[in-house]
Amino acid sequence: MISHDEIMKLQNGSDIRGVAVSGNETVTLYPESVNRIAAAYVSFLAEKLGKKPNDLRIAVGHDSRISTTMMKQAVLEGLVSTGVAAFDCGLASTPAMFMSIVFPQTHMDGAIMITASHLPYNRNGLKFFTRQGGLEKAEIKDVLQRTCTIKEQHSTISSVEKIDIIEIYAAHLCHKIRQGLGAAPDSQPLTGMHVVVDAGNGAGGFFALKVLQVLGADTTGSQYLEPDGMFPNHIPNPENKEAMKAVSSATVAHHADLGFIFDTDVDRMSAVLPDGQAINRNALIAMMAAILAPDYPGSTIVTDSVTSDELTVFLQDELHLVHHRYMRGYKNVIDECIRLNKQGTVSPLAIETSGHGALSENYYLDDGAYLAVKLLIATARMKQQGKAVGELVAALGQPAEGIEYRLKIQGAEGVQEYGAVVLKSFKERAVQAGISIASPSYEGVRLVFPDGWALLRMSLHDPNMPLNIESKDKGGCARIADQLATLLQGFDRLDISVFAQG
C-alpha cells in the first residue's frame, strides 16, 4: 500500500501531479493512488454538499496523455466503489469539466479532470471541481489526508454512462460568439475570417473543428489538432518559445486573421496577429483588458507579480483601469479577483502572464477557449469596421530587455523558512543601499531602478527563488543584476552562480 508521505507529496498547489510513466524518472503517481484519491474526493464532496454518495453525480474527463487509459480506469473504479453515479466524458478540456457542473443537461455535483497541463508526456495528475470552482490548496490537502485512510477498491465500470461534454461545451462557445456578434442561432458569423489553431496534440483541436468551422471560419493551416499523448511536434504550452514560433509561422504563412495556441487541457491560451506578433504574456493581458474596458470602465485588473511596468502604464493611462499586481499562481489571482468583487471593487479579469485568464462573467474560470471567444468577437467586430484587432494594444510599450534567473536553495529542509530569511535580509540590504522598494508588494521584494525593476520571490512549488529583471535600456538587465549579486552575497544555502554565467 502506498504510504502516507507518498500520497501527501502528490499535492502541487491546488492540483495533484506526479510521474505516471517512468521514462527517465521514478513513477510517483500510480493507478492505486488515483483510485483511492477519487474515493476520497467523494467523501470530501458528500460532506461539503451534505449529501450521501449515492446521491452524487461526478463527471470524469481527460487530456491526451499516454497514461490516460489506466488512470481513468482507476478513477472510475474508485468512484463507482463508493456508490456515486460516475460519468465518462472522454477527451475533454479542464474548463469543459467545470462546466459539466453548470450545464443544465449534465448538472453534475462535481468533476475530475485527469491532466498534468503542460508538463511532459510522462506526467499526469488530477484537478477537482465543485460548483465554487477548482478546489483550493487546503481542500486538496484535505482530500489527500482522507486518501490515506482509504483502501484501493475495484468495481465494474461497464455501466458508467458516457457523455460527450466537448460537444455540449463547443455548442456553448458557439452560442457565446453568435450572441456577442448579434448573429442568429445556427448562423455562421465568422464567414470570411481565417483563423489558425495549434492544439499541440493536446485536447484543444475541438476549437477548430467544433467551433470555428461550425461558425464559418476558414481554419486552413491549423495544425497538430489530433490528440497524441507523446506531444511529438512541440510542447502544448503558450509559454514555450518553440510552440509560439510554430503557431506564429503557421499564421503568417496562411495569411490568417488570427492564430490561437492552447495548452494541453485548454485552460490557457495565447494568440498571434496576422504579422506574427505574439499576443501572450503582457500583451495578452493588455488585449483582454482593452476588450473588457468599455464594459467595465475604471475597473481593476488583477495580474501576477511579474508583469511589466509598461503594462501598468497602458492599463492606467490608455484604458483608465487600475492595475493590481498580486501573487503568482492562477488560483491566487482568481481568489484575489473574487475577493475584490465581493468587497465592492469591480474586477472583471484575473490573469497571469502564463496565459491563465479568468473572467468574472465566466464563473471566474481560467478558460483558454473563452479568452479565444472574447478575442474572436473583438476581431470580427473590428474587421467589420475595417480595422485590425492589433490596434487595441498598439500603445502598449515593451521593455528593452527581460530575464529570469532561478536561484537554487540547497538542502531539502526548511526551504520556505530559509527563503523568508533571504527576502527579509535582501529588503534590508536594498534599503541600506538606497534602492527604492515598490509598495504595496504582495509577493517577494520588488526593487525599482531608474531604468527598470527586479523582483525576488519564493517559487510556489520548487526549492528556488525566481529573480525577474526588466530594463527600459539595452544592457540594463546586466547592470541591475550586478547590483543584485552584491545584495545576495553571503547566504550559505543560496546558489547565485547564475550571475557568473551571464
C-alpha positions in Angstrom: 0.0 0.0 0.0 1.3 3.4 -0.9 2.5 5.3 2.2 1.1 8.5 3.8 4.1 10.5 2.8 4.0 9.3 -0.8 0.3 10.3 -1.0 0.8 13.8 0.5 3.8 14.5 -1.8 1.4 14.3 -4.8 0.0 17.8 -3.9 1.1 20.5 -6.3 -0.6 23.6 -5.1 -4.3 23.3 -5.9 -3.7 20.3 -8.2 -2.4 16.7 -7.8 0.5 15.8 -10.1 3.1 13.1 -10.4 5.2 10.9 -12.7 2.8 8.3 -14.2 5.1 6.7 -16.8 8.7 6.1 -15.9 10.8 7.3 -18.8 13.9 8.6 -17.0 12.0 9.4 -13.8 10.7 7.3 -10.9 7.0 6.7 -11.0 5.2 8.6 -8.2 1.6 8.5 -9.4 0.1 5.0 -9.6 -3.4 3.8 -10.5 -3.7 2.7 -6.9 -3.2 6.3 -5.8 -5.7 7.9 -8.1 -8.3 5.1 -7.3 -8.0 6.0 -3.6 -7.9 9.7 -4.2 -11.1 9.5 -6.3 -12.9 7.8 -3.4 -11.5 10.4 -1.0 -12.9 13.1 -3.2 -16.3 11.5 -2.9 -16.0 11.6 0.8 -15.0 15.3 0.7 -17.8 16.2 -1.8 -20.5 14.4 0.1 -19.6 16.2 3.3 -19.3 19.6 1.6 -22.7 19.2 -0.1 -24.5 17.4 2.8 -25.4 14.5 0.5 -24.9 10.8 0.6 -22.5 9.3 -2.0 -25.4 7.5 -3.7 -27.0 10.9 -4.5 -23.9 12.4 -6.1 -23.2 12.8 -9.9 -19.5 13.1 -10.8 -18.0 13.6 -14.3 -14.5 12.4 -15.3 -12.6 13.8 -18.3 -9.0 13.7 -19.5 -6.5 15.2 -21.9 -4.5 13.2 -24.5 -1.7 11.8 -22.3 -0.5 8.3 -22.8 -1.3 7.2 -19.2 -4.9 8.3 -19.6 -6.5 4.9 -20.1 -5.1 3.3 -16.9 -5.6 6.5 -14.9 -9.3 6.8 -16.0 -10.0 3.2 -15.3 -8.6 3.6 -11.8 -10.5 6.8 -11.1 -13.8 5.5 -12.3 -13.4 2.3 -10.3 -12.7 4.4 -7.2 -15.8 6.5 -7.8 -18.1 3.6 -8.6 -17.0 1.7 -5.5 -18.5 4.5 -3.3 -21.9 4.3 -4.9 -21.8 7.6 -6.8 -23.2 7.9 -10.3 -20.0 8.4 -12.4 -19.9 9.7 -16.0 -17.1 9.2 -18.5 -16.7 12.4 -20.6 -13.7 11.1 -22.6 -11.3 13.6 -24.2 -12.1 17.0 -22.7 -10.7 20.3 -21.6 -10.4 21.3 -18.0 -12.9 24.2 -18.4 -15.4 21.9 -20.0 -15.2 19.6 -17.0 -16.1 22.5 -14.7 -19.0 23.5 -17.0 -20.4 19.9 -16.6 -21.5 21.2 -13.2 -23.1 24.3 -14.7 -24.8 22.9 -17.8 -28.4 22.1 -17.1 -28.3 19.0 -19.3 -25.5 17.5 -17.2 -25.9 19.1 -13.8 -23.0 17.3 -12.1 -22.3 17.7 -8.4 -18.5 17.5 -9.0 -16.0 16.9 -11.7 -12.5 15.4 -12.1 -10.1 16.3 -14.9 -7.2 13.9 -15.5 -4.3 16.1 -16.7 -0.9 17.5 -15.9 -1.4 20.6 -18.0 1.8 21.5 -20.0 4.1 19.1 -18.2 6.0 16.3 -20.2 4.2 13.3 -21.6 5.1 11.0 -18.7 3.4 13.1 -16.1 -0.2 13.1 -15.1 -2.5 14.4 -12.4 -6.0 15.3 -11.2 -7.9 18.6 -11.0 -11.1 18.7 -9.0 -14.2 20.9 -9.3 -17.2 21.8 -7.2 -19.8 24.5 -8.1 -17.5 27.0 -6.4 -14.7 26.2 -8.9 -11.4 24.4 -8.5 -10.5 23.1 -5.1 -8.3 25.3 -3.0 -4.9 24.2 -1.7 -6.2 23.4 1.7 -9.1 21.4 0.2 -6.6 19.3 -1.8 -4.7 18.6 1.4 -8.0 17.5 3.0 -8.7 15.1 0.1 -5.2 13.6 0.3 -5.5 13.2 4.1 -8.7 11.3 3.6 -7.0 9.2 0.9 -4.5 7.9 3.5 -7.4 6.1 5.3 -9.0 4.6 2.2 -8.0 1.3 0.6 -7.9 0.6 -3.2 -11.3 -0.6 -4.5 -12.1 -2.4 -7.7 -15.5 -2.3 -9.3 -17.0 -3.0 -12.6 -17.5 0.2 -14.6 -19.4 -1.3 -17.6 -22.5 0.6 -16.6 -20.8 4.0 -16.5 -22.6 6.4 -18.8 -20.6 8.3 -21.5 -21.2 12.0 -22.1 -19.7 14.0 -25.0 -19.0 17.0 -22.9 -16.9 18.7 -25.6 -19.9 18.6 -28.0 -22.0 20.4 -25.3 -19.2 22.8 -24.4 -18.4 23.7 -28.0 -22.1 24.5 -28.7 -22.0 26.7 -25.6 -19.0 28.6 -27.1 -20.7 28.9 -30.5 -23.7 30.5 -28.7 -21.4 33.0 -27.0 -19.8 34.1 -30.2 -23.1 34.4 -32.1 -24.6 36.3 -29.1 -21.5 38.6 -29.0 -21.8 39.4 -32.7 -25.6 39.8 -32.6 -26.0 36.8 -35.0 -28.9 34.5 -35.3 -28.9 30.9 -34.0 -27.4 28.4 -36.4 -25.8 31.3 -38.4 -22.1 31.4 -39.5 -21.0 34.9 -38.3 -17.3 34.1 -38.8 -17.6 33.5 -42.5 -14.8 35.4 -44.2 -12.5 35.1 -41.3 -9.4 32.9 -41.4 -8.2 31.5 -38.1 -5.3 29.1 -37.4 -5.3 26.8 -34.4 -2.3 25.0 -32.9 -3.5 22.4 -30.4 -0.1 20.9 -29.8 -1.7 17.4 -30.0 -3.5 18.2 -26.7 -7.2 18.5 -26.1 -7.7 21.8 -28.0 -8.3 20.5 -31.5 -12.1 20.8 -31.0 -11.9 24.6 -31.1 -11.0 24.5 -34.8 -13.4 21.6 -35.7 -16.4 22.2 -33.5 -16.4 26.0 -33.0 -14.6 27.8 -35.8 -15.6 25.6 -38.7 -19.2 25.4 -37.4 -19.3 29.3 -37.4 -18.0 29.5 -40.9 -14.3 30.4 -40.3 -11.6 29.1 -42.6 -9.2 27.1 -40.5 -6.7 26.2 -43.2 -3.2 26.0 -41.7 -4.4 24.7 -38.4 -2.0 22.1 -37.0 -1.5 19.3 -34.5 -5.2 19.0 -33.9 -5.0 15.2 -33.4 -4.7 14.0 -29.8 -1.2 12.4 -29.3 -0.1 12.0 -25.7 3.6 11.9 -26.8 3.3 15.5 -28.0 5.6 14.8 -31.0 5.6 18.2 -32.5 6.1 20.6 -29.6 5.1 21.0 -26.0 1.5 22.3 -25.8 2.4 25.3 -23.8 1.8 29.0 -24.8 4.9 29.9 -22.7 7.2 27.6 -24.8 9.2 29.6 -27.4 9.1 26.7 -29.9 5.4 26.4 -29.6 4.8 30.1 -30.1 7.2 30.1 -33.1 5.1 27.2 -34.6 1.8 28.9 -34.4 3.3 32.3 -35.5 4.8 30.7 -38.6 1.5 29.0 -39.5 -0.5 32.2 -39.0 1.8 34.2 -41.2 2.2 31.5 -43.9 -1.5 31.1 -44.3 -2.3 34.9 -44.2 -4.7 34.3 -41.3 -6.6 37.0 -39.4 -5.6 35.4 -36.1 -3.8 32.4 -34.6 -4.5 30.6 -31.4 -2.4 28.2 -29.3 -3.7 26.3 -26.3 -2.0 24.3 -23.6 -2.8 20.6 -23.2 -6.0 20.9 -21.2 -7.1 24.3 -22.8 -7.2 26.4 -19.6 -4.5 28.6 -21.1 -4.3 30.4 -24.5 -2.1 32.8 -26.4 -2.7 34.4 -29.8 -0.9 35.6 -32.9 -1.7 38.6 -35.1 -1.5 38.4 -38.9 2.1 39.8 -38.9 3.2 37.1 -36.5 3.2 39.3 -33.4 2.6 37.3 -30.3 -0.3 38.2 -28.1 1.0 36.5 -25.0 2.3 37.4 -21.5 1.8 41.2 -21.0 0.3 41.7 -24.5 -2.4 39.1 -23.8 -3.3 40.9 -20.5 -3.4 44.2 -22.3 -5.5 42.8 -25.1 -8.1 41.2 -22.8 -8.2 44.4 -20.6 -8.8 46.5 -23.8 -11.6 44.3 -24.9 -13.3 44.4 -21.4 -12.6 48.1 -20.6 -15.7 49.6 -22.4 -18.0 47.3 -20.4 -16.1 47.7 -17.1 -14.9 51.4 -17.0 -12.4 52.2 -14.2 -12.3 48.6 -13.1 -9.4 46.7 -11.6 -7.3 44.1 -13.5 -5.6 41.5 -11.2 -2.4 40.1 -12.6 0.5 38.1 -11.2 3.6 39.8 -9.8 6.0 39.6 -12.8 4.1 41.9 -15.2 5.9 44.8 -16.7 5.8 48.5 -15.8 4.8 49.2 -19.4 1.7 47.2 -18.8 0.8 49.3 -15.8 1.2 52.4 -17.9 -1.0 51.0 -20.6 -3.8 49.9 -18.3 -3.8 53.1 -16.3 -3.1 55.8 -19.0 -4.6 54.3 -22.1 -7.5 52.3 -20.7 -8.1 54.2 -17.4 -8.1 51.0 -15.4 -6.4 50.0 -12.2 -3.6 47.5 -12.2 -3.4 45.3 -9.2 -0.3 43.1 -9.1 -0.8 40.0 -6.9 0.9 36.7 -6.0 1.8 34.3 -8.8 -0.3 31.2 -9.1 -3.6 31.1 -11.1 -5.7 30.3 -8.0 -4.1 33.2 -6.2 -5.0 35.8 -8.8 -8.5 34.3 -9.2 -9.2 34.3 -5.5 -8.0 37.9 -5.2 -10.3 38.9 -8.1 -13.2 37.2 -6.3 -12.3 39.0 -3.0 -12.2 42.4 -4.7 -15.6 41.9 -6.3 -17.1 40.8 -3.0 -15.9 43.9 -1.3 -17.3 46.1 -4.0 -14.3 46.7 -6.2 -15.3 45.8 -9.8 -12.7 43.4 -11.2 -13.6 41.7 -14.4 -10.3 39.9 -15.1 -7.8 37.8 -13.2 -4.9 36.8 -15.4 -1.3 35.5 -15.3 1.5 36.1 -17.7 1.4 32.3 -18.2 -1.9 32.7 -20.1 -4.2 31.6 -17.3 -7.1 34.1 -17.6 -10.4 34.1 -15.7 -13.3 36.4 -16.2 -15.9 37.3 -13.6 -18.6 36.9 -16.3 -17.5 33.3 -16.8 -17.6 31.8 -13.3 -14.1 33.0 -12.5 -12.9 30.0 -14.6 -9.5 30.1 -16.2 -10.5 29.1 -19.6 -8.3 29.5 -22.7 -11.1 28.8 -25.1 -13.3 31.5 -23.5 -10.4 34.0 -23.9 -10.3 33.0 -27.5 -14.0 33.6 -27.8 -13.6 37.1 -26.5 -10.7 37.8 -28.8 -12.6 36.4 -31.8 -15.6 38.6 -31.2 -13.4 41.7 -30.9 -11.5 40.7 -34.1 -14.7 40.2 -36.1 -16.2 43.5 -34.9 -13.1 45.4 -35.8 -12.9 43.7 -39.2 -16.4 44.8 -39.9 -15.2 48.4 -39.3 -12.2 48.0 -41.5 -9.8 47.9 -38.5 -7.3 45.4 -37.1 -7.6 44.0 -33.6 -3.9 44.7 -33.1 -4.9 48.4 -32.8 -6.3 47.7 -29.4 -2.7 47.2 -28.0 -0.8 49.4 -30.3 0.1 51.8 -27.5 1.5 49.0 -25.2 5.2 49.6 -24.6 7.7 46.8 -24.2 10.8 46.6 -22.0 14.1 46.7 -23.9 15.2 43.6 -22.0 13.9 41.0 -19.6 15.5 38.0 -17.9 14.6 35.4 -15.3 17.1 33.7 -13.0 16.3 30.8 -10.7 18.4 30.8 -7.6 18.5 27.3 -6.1 18.2 26.8 -2.4 20.4 23.9 -1.4 19.2 21.3 1.1 15.7 19.8 1.4 14.7 21.0 4.8 13.1 24.3 5.7 13.2 25.7 2.2 10.3 28.2 2.6 11.6 29.4 6.0 15.1 29.9 4.6 13.6 31.8 1.6 11.8 34.1 4.0 15.0 34.9 5.8 16.7 35.7 2.5 13.9 38.0 1.4 13.9 39.9 4.7 17.7 40.4 4.6 17.5 41.3 0.8 15.0 44.0 1.5 17.0 45.4 4.4 20.2 45.5 2.3 18.3 47.2 -0.5 17.1 49.9 1.8 20.7 50.4 3.1 21.9 50.7 -0.5 19.3 53.4 -1.2 17.3 51.3 -3.7 13.6 52.0 -3.9 11.2 49.3 -2.9 7.8 49.0 -4.6 4.8 49.2 -2.3 2.5 47.5 -1.9 4.1 44.2 -2.8 2.0 41.0 -2.3 4.8 38.7 -3.1 8.6 38.8 -2.5 10.6 42.0 -2.8 10.2 44.3 -5.9 13.0 46.8 -6.3 12.7 49.9 -8.5 15.6 51.2 -10.5 15.8 54.3 -12.7 15.9 52.1 -15.8 13.9 49.1 -14.7 12.9 46.8 -11.9 13.7 43.5 -10.2 11.5 41.0 -8.3 12.9 38.3 -6.0 10.3 35.8 -4.6 9.9 32.2 -3.5 8.9 29.7 -6.0 5.4 28.3 -5.5 6.4 24.7 -5.6 10.2 24.3 -6.2 13.3 24.8 -3.9 14.4 28.0 -5.6 13.9 31.8 -5.7 13.0 33.2 -9.1 14.5 36.6 -9.8 12.9 38.6 -12.6 14.6 41.7 -14.1 13.4 44.0 -16.7 15.0 47.2 -18.1 14.0 50.0 -20.4 17.5 50.2 -21.8 19.7 47.7 -23.6 22.3 46.4 -21.2 20.2 47.5 -18.3 19.5 44.0 -17.0 23.2 43.3 -16.6 23.7 46.5 -14.7 20.8 45.7 -12.4 22.0 42.1 -12.0 25.4 43.3 -10.9 23.8 45.3 -8.0 21.6 42.4 -7.0 24.5 40.0 -7.0 26.1 42.2 -4.3 22.9 42.2 -2.2 22.7 38.4 -2.4 26.2 37.6 -1.2 26.8 35.5 1.9 23.7 33.3 2.1 25.1 29.9 2.7 22.4 27.9 1.0 21.5 30.2 -1.9 23.3 29.4 -5.2 24.0 32.6 -7.0 26.4 31.1 -9.5 23.9 32.0 -12.3 25.2 35.6 -12.2 28.7 34.5 -13.1 27.2 32.6 -16.1 25.8 35.6 -17.7 
